[in-house]
Amino acid sequence: MNRRTRPLPAAIALTTALLATACSSSGSGDDHSPSAEDSPSKPPAATAPGTPGTPSDTAPPSTPGTPSAPGTPTPTPTGTPATPPAPGTPSAPGTPGGGTAAPPPSGARWQPTPGLTWQWQLGGNVDQSVDVPVYDIDGFENDASVVASLHAKGRKVICYVNAGSWESFRPDATAFAKALQGSDTGWKGEKWFDIRKVDQLKPLMAARFDMCRSKGFDAIEPDTIEAYNQNSGFPLTGDDQIRYNRMLAQLAHERGLAIGLKNDLDQIPALLNDFDFAVNEECSQFDECDRVEPFVQQGKAVFHVEYKVGTDQFCAKAKSLGFSSMQKQLDLNAWRKPC
């Protein structure tokens, strides 16, 4: 259940599984409106068509829902040697100008706590003027200087990477064998990973996490990590997903990085102790926010957004639960309306 795909209804999911088995917020609370140059600057493959433009200071935000037609998104080791990247995989893919930040000292992994306000921007040049303690930005498209600049302003920075599906527009795309790529995710240029093949995916994910560490990020937001309840093209099980997600958490922690569980509500009880925070989309719209509350109960932040539901409809409950909540547009540009 993420901004790209939602879980299949139970009946469809069951049918799909059988077939697969047989066949194979700012401190002031004000809205933040970006300037013209903050509009998404992703390559063509990374811009979802039909996404509303950024509203003006006075115009109410558009409220796009999860798209039904395919598009392309522009959308988060200490003491252990880094796993070398697979052949053909750059150690810091997509790093303009490089970046060699030292890993954090042992025991210093960031632990985000409930209620921290945040900015999530995957589209366009990062607007660094938002006065919040946490930023979540694209790991490939931002170099070490952006992270360092945000750190100089006292921000913690989360590295967004896709950990569950292949993206044709990433610089390391050729490192992922065809056999790892399954069905389309519904977004142009993306295919689900066969997460059962942990031995092949682990070094590739390690290379991506090394990139995040080398640029100085504090944490990782791994996207599309609930393929087991999607039409992935593979007969994946919940156990496959838990094994894969725990592998991702281990890789992050070995590098001194915090890691968030992105959606995957059904597996929160099993994965709660493995992840340092949660990133959730649309739990209010689908009346699921209570299911994410265990993170707060353990003193861990829940970074939450809604796209279609207005702040007047979800902020009261979100605040009562201790969530870090705001309204965003689906293309995740600089615009935000925090609780």
N, C-alpha and C positions, 0 to 999 in steps of 0.2 A: 504494500500500500504506500506508494510514493507518488510524486508529482508526475511521474511518467506512466505508471501502470497501477491499477488497483487489483487486489486479489480477485480471482474468478469467483462467481457465485458457487455455492457448494455443489450444486448439481452439475454445472459445467466443469468444475474442477475435477469431480469424480470421473466424469466421462473422459476428460482429457488425460487423467492419470491412467485409466484403463487402456485408452488408445496408445498412449506412450509406451506402456508396458508391452503391449502386443506388437507395436511397430518399431519401436526403438526405446530593543526599544530605546530611544534616547532619554536622557535625564529629564528633559522638559516635557516629554510626552507628546511633542508636536509631530505632525506629519513631516516627512523629509522628501522633498521633490528634487530630482537631479536636474542639472542643466543639460543643454542639448548634447554636449560632448560626452555625457554619461550614458547615452543610449547604447544598447548592446553593440559590441564591436567584434563579435564572434565571426569565424569564417562562415560562409554560406551554409555549410552542413550543420552548423551549431546554432542556427536561429530558427526557432519554432514559428512557422507561418501563422498568421492570424492573431498573434499576441498583441494585445492593445498597447498603444504607445504610453509613454510616461505622462501622467496627468500634470496639469499646472498646479501651482500652489493652492489654488482655490477650488479646482475641480475635484469632485469625488473620484476615487480610484475606480478603474474598471474592475470587474470581478469575474475574471475568467475561471472556468471550471476545468477539470481535468480533460484534456482534449480526447476526442474519439478518433479523429483522423491523425495519421502518423505525422510527426514533425521531427525536429531535432532539437534537443535541449541545448541551452547555453550552459544551459543548463537549459566528505569533514571525515644501535642498541648499546643501551648502556651496559657496558661490561660484556657485550656479545658482539663478535665481528659481524658486520653487515653481510647478509646473504648476497653473493655476487649475482648480478643480473644475468639472465639467460642470454645466449649469443644473439647479437643483433639488437639487444635492448640497452639503450643508453642509461648510464648510471643516474643521470638526472635529466630525464627526457623533458623536452620543451622548456628548458631553463634559459631564457634570454639573458645573456650576460653571466650565466653560471650562478655560483653561490656555494660557499663552503662553511656554513655556520657549524660551530662545534656542537656535538650532542650535549644535551643537558646532563648535569652530574647525577650520579646514582641517587635514587630516592627522590628526585626533584620533579617527577612527572606532575604536570598540572592536573588539578582535581577541580573542575568547575562545579560550583555550588548552586543550589536553587535560587532563582530570582535574578540572576545576572542578565542584564539587558544585552541585546546583540544586534548585529547587522549581518544579513546573508545576501551577498551580491555575487552572482555568477555571470552576469552580463555587463559588458562595458568596462571602461576603465574604472577601477575601484575609487569610489568617492570616500576619501579618508576623513571627511569633515564630520561624520556622524559621531556624536559624543556618547559612545557606548564602550564598555570594557572588552567586548568580544566581537571579532569579525570572523566570518566564514566565507572564504573566497576560493576560486578555482586554483588548484595546485599547479596545473600545467601553464596556465595563461598569465601567471604572476611570478615575477622573478624575486630573488632574495632582497632586492632593494625595497620592494613594496612591503614585504614582511618586516624588514628592519625599520622602515618609516613608521609603520603601525606600532611596532614595539616602542619606538622613541616617544610615541604619544601615550604609552602606558596600556596598549591593547594586547590581548592575547589573540592569536590568529590560528584558525582551523583550516586545514588543507582539504578541500573537496577533491575527491578522486572517485572515479567509477570503479568499483571493485567487483561488480557482478555481471557486467556486460561489455562486449567488445564495441569499440567506437572507431569507425573508419577514419575519423579526422584527427586522431591523436598521433603524436610523432612516433610512438612505439607500436603502432597498430600491426606492423608486419611481424612483430615478435610472437603474436598469438596465432597458433596453428589453426587451420580451417576446422580441424576436428574438435576444437574447443568452442566453436561458434554454432549456436543452435538457431532457434526461431527469432524473427524480428521482434524487438521489444515494443514496436508500435511507433518508434521514432527513427527517422531516416538515418541510416548508417550505423545502427546498433543491433547487436544480436546477443542473446543470452549466452552466458558461459556454461559449460558443462562442469559444474562445481564439484562433481565427483572426482575429477582429475586434479586433486590437490597437489600431487607431486609436480605437475606441469605449471599450475597456476601460482603456486607458492613463490618461486623465484621471480616471477613477473610482477606479482604484487609487492614483493620485497623491494624490487627496483623502484617501483612507484613510491613506496613509503620512504625509501632512501632519498628520493628526490625531495619529498616533503621535509625530511630532516635536514638535508643539505641546504635548503632555503631558509631554515630557521623556524619553521612552523612549530606550534605547540601541541597540535592535536590533528586527528584525521577524521573526516566525515566520509565513510565509505558508502557509496550509493548502490542501489539495486541489489540489495543483499537478502532478498526473499524470493528467489527464483522458484523455490519448491512449490509455491502456490500459484504459479503462472504457467502459461502455455509455452514453456521454454524450448520444447523440442526434445527434451530428455526426460526419462522417468525418474525425476528427482523426488526424494523423500524429505520429511522434516529433519531426520537424523543427518542427511547429507548437508542440509543447510546449517545445522548447529555445528557440525564438524568444521565446515568451511568458515563460518563466522568466528568461531573460536580461534582458528588459525590466523585470521586477520587481526584479532585482538592481541594474540601472542606476538605477531610481527611488530605491531605498533609499540607494545610495551617493551620489547627488546631494544627498541630504538629510543626509549625514553619519552614516547609520545602517548598522550591520552587518545582514546578512540570512542566514538559515539555509535550507538546502535540506531540505525536509520529505520524508522517504522518497525516492521516485523513484529507486530503486537502479539501474535500468538506465541512467540518464543521468548517473550520477555522473562517469564519465570525461569526458564532454563539458562538465559544468557545475562541476566541482571548482574551477576557477580563478575562477569568477564569484561564488561564495558563500563566506561567512566562517566558517561552521560548519554542522553537520548536526543535524537533529532526527529521531530514528528511533524507530519503534514496532515492537516484536515481532521484531526481527531474530534474537533467540535462539530464539524459538519456531519460526521458519521456517528456522533454520540459514542466515542470510544476513549475519551480522555482519562476516564478512571483507570483504564488498563495500563496507562503509562505512569500512573502515580507511584508505583513501587520505586522508581528511580529517586523521586523526591524523598520518599521515606528512608532511603539509604543515604540521603545527603548529596545526591547527584542531580545536576541540572537537567531540565527538560527544555530544549530549545524548540519552540513550537511556532508554526505559522498556519494561517488560514488564507485561502485564496478567494473563495466565493462568499464566505460568511463575514459580515461586518464586525468591527470591534465591539459595537454595542450589543452584539449577540453572544460573544464568547469571552470577553475580557474578565467579566465578573467571576465566572467559574475558574478561568485559567489562573487568575490571581489567587483565588482561594486554594487552588491546588499547588501553588508555588511555582507555576510554569513561567518561563521566559517567552512571552507571546507577542506576536505582531501579525498584522495583515500584510501580505506581499502580493505582487503580481506574478503570474505563472512563469514569466521569463526571468524572474529574479534579477531585475535591474536594481538601480539604487533606491527606487521608491520604497517607502515603508510607512506603516501606520502602527506604531507600538501601542500596547495597552498602557 
